[in-house]
């Protein structure tokens, strides 16, 4: 599944970069994070609870950040497994400063295995859009609360 979109934060570029480049901050904001363990400067292990409607499951996985260009963007590679199946994704986040706003552009691919793949791409595409939107809204709320 291919994903791509943009999100506008009514926040200065430096503030957005500080937040989206910190796994520790993101783990406190994004929905579902149960645990986060730093392996090295660019790698993390995590336990995440994902809930889609009445179905939920825990995933253990890792995220590796690469090609980090400070204040511009980075690549991320995520692998996770749980009783519902597996998820592997690769993506790129880029920031664009515009006056007192910041536009976050993201692109990526997601591959699913196990029950998740069996359920069907159409349902999961909608769920993925919902989870990404909810995550970005929570980051935006974080800016307003701090």
Residue, then its C-alpha position, 0 to 999 in steps of 0.5 A: x500500500x502506498x501512502x502520501x499526504x501533507x499536514x499543515x501545522x500552525x507552528x514554527x518550523x524549528x518546533x515541528x522539527x524538534x518534535x518529529x525528530x525526537x522518538x522520545x517525544x513522539x512516543x508520548x504523543x502518538x496513540x498506542x505506544x506502550x514501551x520505547x527502548x533506544x538501541x542506538x542513536x537511530x534505532x528503537x524497539x517499541x511495543x505498540x497497541x493498535x486498535x481498529x474498531x473492536x479489534x486490537x492487538x499488540x505489536x513488538x517492533x523496531x524503527x530505524x531512522x536514516x538519511x537524517x537531514x536536520x530541519x529538513x527530514x528523514x527516512x524511517x523503516x519500521x518492522x513489527x509483529x504481533x498476533x494480528x500479523x506483521x507490518x513493514x513500512x518505509x517512508x520519508x518525512x520532509x518539512x517545509x517552512x512557510x511563514x509561521x506554518x510548517x508543512x509536513x509531507x510524508x510518503x511511504x509504503x506499507x506491507x502487511x502479513x497474516x490476519x491484517x493482510x487477510x482482512x483486506x486492503x480496503x479496510x486497512x487503507x481507511x484504518x491507516x489514513x485514520x491512524x495517521x490523521x489521529x497521530x498528526x492531530x495529536x502532534x498538533x495538539x501537543x504544540x498547543x498544549x506546550 
